[in-house]
Amino acid sequence: MKLNKLIAGAAALALSGALAWAQNVGLHGYMDYTNFGAAQEFNFDGNPSDVFAEFGSFYNGRTELNANVSAANFEFNVGVRLGAGGNSWYNLYWDVTQTETDADGNETGYTPSAIHQMNMRIGFFNDQLQVYTGRFEEWNAGYVFNGYQLGGQPITELANRGSGQYFTGLECAPFRVPGLKVLVGLPILPINGNGVQTWYAGNDWKNLYKKVMFRASYAWLRQNIIFNAGFRPGTYFTGMYDYDKKDGATTNYFMEGYLQADMPSLVPGVKLNATYDFRGRKNETVGKFTTAHYLGISGMVDPMLLPTGLNITFENRFAYADDHYTATNEKFIYDKIGVGGRYSVSGTPYVVGLNLSGAYAQDANGTSFPNNNGLSYDNAASTPWLAAYDITTDWIVSANNAGSGAPGRYWGAYAYPYFEKPFANGFFQIGVEVQFSQYHVTSTTQNLTYRVPVKFCFWF
């Protein structure tokens, strides 16, 4: 007990000293406590499910807390993500060290954690040079813009829970070239010495230099266009439990590059962005280098051109994987389109909205959508070279596996009309999600699902 009090007192003194010295201290966060008041699915087999209520969105009542301390040229960030019960969010975060196997064959070195980020930034020469190091999550350092309607892009991030959260890099933004910034970095994994192997093959320079990641951005002020680009000659999975067991930290799964242009004024009245992503890998089974491609275009209509209170966004995403890329003897084509509208009801504090989307995919051998969660490629340990292209939306159940060994066709349609009451720091929203999906390979399966989300979302 005395030791605990001593540690707590020392931590309090250290924190108070840091806060007194810091120029800026911030605490912010996000809370999503969505419930589904009712949900039901129909598989067209004569046995629809019962109507049931489901607690939790995909985020399962996620609470995120982030603390930020900055002083002069230094910034430190730490954050946690918690589930509805105040525990680790889906157990997705781990205190990662190199694993060892004991005499009984048990692997050690991984401890569950709620911390999703802990990193720092240090600036030099009036921030013309900046160093980033630490643990990050869903982090691209601002070098990738989301789509206006469908959200995050299928581009591998610099650091994330799916491929490794640790990153150390140097960013240069020279004053002599206004608008230009370049980032180069490596996934250097911290290793402790508490009975765990301190020499880690992934940090050996003969392996480490292959993991270099590049990002670049240029703001063309005259045309009001921002160009982003990135390249990684190889993709390795550093500090990931499943991949460390398979030597993922020293195995190159794929190469990747992307180009992006954000064009808020190129077309009068429409803000646009366009993204192209390229991936390549060698399929060892057939001994052939093969590629996959993605092109996304999204936009938002200028509200000044629409009736007062109306906002409209749209997006289209197209993907193609050549022979043997997704799997041996397989190829894949995919397209998804989404449209969204929001209308602030005049004279009231309320909003009504509608999101619509539809997706279509076709493959050569019926292996692209084997599960009934509507997600094709989710960076699973067996296929880490694949991006996530979905037929359904936000983990709504889709049609079941319709077989394999023959060409497959998959399509889905989704609609979400909703009512919303905005607040200064969040919103309450209720609506009805309806989705239909159909898979056809050696047989045809269909599914219709609806659910009623009741969303309570706040940030501070």
N, C-alpha and C positions, 0 to 999 in steps of 0.2 A: 504493500500500500504506500509506504514511504517513497519507494522508487517511482511509483506512478505519479505521486504528487510532485516529485522532483522533476520528472520529465515534463509534466504539464506546466509547471512553473517556468521551466527553461523555455518551452515553446512559446508561452505567453510573452515572456520578456523579449524573445527574438522577434516575434510578430510585432509587438508594440514598437520596437526599435526600427524595424523595417518600415512600418507605417509612418512613423515620425519623420523618417528620412525621405520617403517617397514623395514625388511631386503630385502624382495622381494615383488614387486607389479606386478600383471599381469592383462591384459585385453585381452580376447580372445572370439571368437564367431564363428558363422556358419550362412551362408545365402543360402537358397534354393529357387530360383525363377524359378521354373519349369512351363512351359506352355505346353498345349497340342495343337499342331498345327491343328490336325484333329482327330476326333473320330466318330465312328459309331457303332451301334449295330443291330443285326439281330436276331429276336426271332422265325424265321421260321414259322411265321403266315401270311406271304405275305405282311407285312407292316414294312420294315426296317426303322429305324430312318433316318432323314436327317443327312448329314455330318455337324458336328459342331466343332467349336473351343472352348476349355475350358481353362480358365485361372486357374492356380494354381494346384499343386500336392496335394496329401493328406495333405501336410504341409501348403498348401495355402500361399505360399510365406513366409515361416517361416524365421524370423531373430532371432537369439539367441545371447545374449551378456552376458558374465560372467566375473566378476571381482574377483580377488583373492588377498588377503593380508596375508602374513606370516611373523612371527618374532619369532625366537627361537623355542619354543615348541607350538606356537599358529598359527592357520590358520583360516581365515574367508572367506567365499564364498557367493556371491550374484549374481543372474542372472535373466534376463527377457527373455520372448519369445513374439514376436510380429507377428501379421499377416501382410498381404501385405499392408494394409492401415496404419500400425503403431499402431494399436490398439491391445487389448489383443488377444492372439492366440486362436481362437475358443471359447473364454470365458470359458476356461477349468480351470482357476486358480482363487481361491477365498481367500479373507482374512477371515478365518473361525473362528467364535466364536460360543458359544452355542446359539441356536435359542430360541426366545420367540414369543409368539403369542399375538397380541394386541387385543383390543376390537372388531375390525372388522374382526378378523380371519386372518390377514396378518402376515406372519412370517418374522422376522428381524434377523440380525446378520451375514449376508453374503454379502460381497462386491466384485464385480469383480476386478481382479488384473492381471497385466502382469508378476508379479514376480513368477518364477517357482521354485526358491530355495533361501534359506538364512539360512546358517548353519555355524557351527564352529567345529573345532577339536582342542583339547588340549592334549599335550603329557606329560607324567610323567615318571621319572626313565629312561631317555634316550629313550623314546618312547616305553618302554616295556608295558606301560599302556597308552591307549588313550581313551579320552572321545569324543563322537560325540553327538551333540545336535542341534536341529533346524528343518528347513523345507527342505526336499529333494525331488527329482523327478527322477523316473526311476533309483533308487539307490539300489545297492546290496553290496556296500562297497568292490567290487572286488571279491566277493565270488561265482560269477556265470560267466562262460565263454559262449559267444555266439557261435552259430554254424558257421562253415566256409562258408556255402552257404546260409542258410535260416535265419541267423541272430539271434535275441533275442529268448531265451528259454521261454517256457510257464511255468515259475516258478514265483510265487508271490513274488514281490520285498519287501525289507524291508520297503520302503516308496515310494509311487507313487500317482498320482492324482486319480487313480481308487479305492484305498482302504484307503487312508490317507497318507498325506505327512509329518507328524511330527514323529520324532523318537529321542529317547535319549538312548544311549548305551555305554557300556564299552568294549573295545577290549584289549586283553592280548596277547603279543607276547614275551614270555620269552626267554632270551638269552641262558639259559641252555638247551632249546629244540629247536635247529635250525630248521627253516622251519615251525614251528607250530604257528598258531594264532587262537584265539577264540573270538567271539563277542557275547554279550548278551545284549538285549535292550528291550525297551517298547515304545509304541506310546503315549507318554504323550502330551496332547493337551494344548497349552497355552490359557488361558482365560483372557479377559480383564474385567475391571469393569466399562466401560462406559455405564451404563444402561443395561448391559447384565448380565444374571445370572452367578455368579462367581463360584458357586458350580456345578460341572459338573459330572453326574453319571459315565461317561466313565473314569474319573480320580479317582474315588473312589477305594481304594485299594482292596475292595472285588470284584471289576470287573477288576481292572488294572492288578493284578498279573496273571490273566488268559491269558493275551495278550502277554506274554513273547515270544521273538523270539531268536533263536540260530543260529549261523553260526560258521563253523570251516573249517580250511584249513591246509593241511600239504604238504610241498614240499619234496618229497622223492628224495634227490639229487643223490643218487647212481644210481637209475633207471631213473632219469629225468622224474618223474611223479608228478603231482600235484593233490591231492585229495581235493575236496570241498564237504561239507555237510551242511545241514540246516534242522531245524525242528521248527514248530510252533504247539503247542497243540490245538490252536484255532485261527480262523481268524475273526477279528472284523473290522468294518469300522468306524474309528475314525475321526471325523471332516469332514464327508461327508454329504452334504445337504440331499440327498435322503434317506440315511440310518439313519441319526439322526431322521428324521421324523418317521422312522419305528423302532426306538430303536436299530439300527444296532451297536451302540457303546457298547451295553451290550449283544448282541446276537451272539453266536458262529455259523458261517455258515459252516465252515469245518476245518479240521486239514490237515496238509501238511508236508511232508518231502522229501528230495531229496539227491541224491548222484551223484557226477560228478568226472570224471577222465580226465585230460588233458595229452595226451601221445605223445609228439612231436617226440620221437625216438623209441617207442616200436616196430613199424614195419618199417624196413629200407626203406627210400624213401617216407614215408607217415606220415604226421602229423595228429593225430587223437584226437578227444575227444568224450566221451560218457556220457550221462546224463539219470538218472532215476528219475522220480518224482511220488510221491504217494499222493493221496488225499482220505480223508474219511469223511463221514458225516452220520448223522441219518436222514433218510427220515421219518418225523413225520407222514405223511399220512399212511404209512404202518407199522410204528414202527420198522424199520429195519436199522441197520448200514450197509452202502454200500460203495464201493470204486471205484476209477478210477486210471489208471496207464498210464504212458507215458515213452517211451524209444526213445532216439535220438542218432544217431551216425553220425558224420561228419568228414570230412578230407580234406587235401590239399596235392596234389602230390608235392614232392620236385622239384622245377624248374630245379635243376641240372640234373634230369633224363629226362627232356623234351627238345624239340628243343628250342633254344635260344629265349627268349621273350614270351614263352607260360606259362600260369598258369592255373591249373585246380583244381576246388573244387567240393565237392559233399556232400550230406547229405540225410539221411532217418529218418523220424519221424513216430513213431507208437503210437497209443493211444487206450485204451480200457476202457469203463465205464461199470460196472456191473449193474445188474438189479436194477432199481429204483434210480440210481445215478443222471443221467441227469434230469430225471423226473419220476414220478410214472409210472410203467409199461413200461419203456423204457430202452434199453441198446444200446451201441454205439461202433463201431469199425472204426478206421481211419488209413490211411497211406498216407504219402506224401514223394515224392522223388524229389530232385533237383540236377542239375548239372550246373556248370558254367565254361566258358573258356574265357580267355583274351589273346590277342596276340599283343605285341608291334611290329609294323611293322619296320623291320630292316632299318636303315638309315633314318627314318622319326620320327617326334615327335607325331605320331598318334597311336591309339589303336583301334582294333576291338574286339568285344566281343559277346558272346551268353549266355543267361541264359535260361534254360529249367526246367520246373517242371510239375509234375502231381500228382493229389490227388484223392483218392477213399475213400468213407465212406459208411457205411451201418448201419441202425438202425432197431429197432423192430416195431416202431409205427409211423414213418414218421414225427417226431417233431424236428429233429436236425438242419435242415436248412430251417427255415420258410420264410426267407426274400430273396430279390434278390440282396443283396450286397455281397453274397458269404461268409459271416462270420457266424460261428455257435455260438460260445460262447464268449461273449465280456464283461463278468462281469456286465451285466445289473442288475438293482436293483432286478428283479424277480428271477434271477439265478446267484447269486454271487459266487457260488461254482464251476463254470465251467471255464476252460481255453479256450484260443482262438485257435481253429483249423479251418483253412480256406480251402475252395475248390478253391477259386480264389486268385488273387494276387493284393495287394495294392489297394483295394476298386474298382476293376473293376466290372462292373455289371455282374451278373451271371443269370442263369436260374431262373424263378420264382417258387414260392411255387407250389408243385405238389400234394398237398393234405395231409391228415393225416389219422390215423386210420388203416394203413397197413404198412408192412415193406417198408423201403425206401432205395434206392440206389442213390448215388451221385458221380459224377466224373467230373474232369476238367483237361484240359491240357493248358499249357501256354508256349509261346516262345517270347523271346525278343532279336533280333539281334540289335547291336548298333555300332555306330562310336563315338570315343571320342578323344578330344584334351586336354591332361592334361596341367595344369599350375603349377607353383611352389606352389600355395596355393589353388588349386581347379581344376575344369574341366568344359568343355563344352561337352555335350553329346546329340546325336540325334539318334533315332532308331524307330522301329515299334513293339509295343506290340500286340500280337494276342492271344486270349483266347477262348476256347470252353468249355462249361459246359452243363451237362445234369442231370436233377433230375427225378427220377421215384418213385412215391408212388402209388396213385390211378390213376394217369395219368402220362404222360411223357411231360416234358418241356425241351426245348433246347435253347441255346443262343450262338451266335458268336459275339465277340466284338473285334474291333481293335482301337488303338489310337497311336498317334505320339507324344511322349514326346520330348520336347526341354528343356534340363536341363542346368541351369546356377547355379553352386554350388561353394561356396568359404568358406574358413575358415581362421581365422587369430589368 
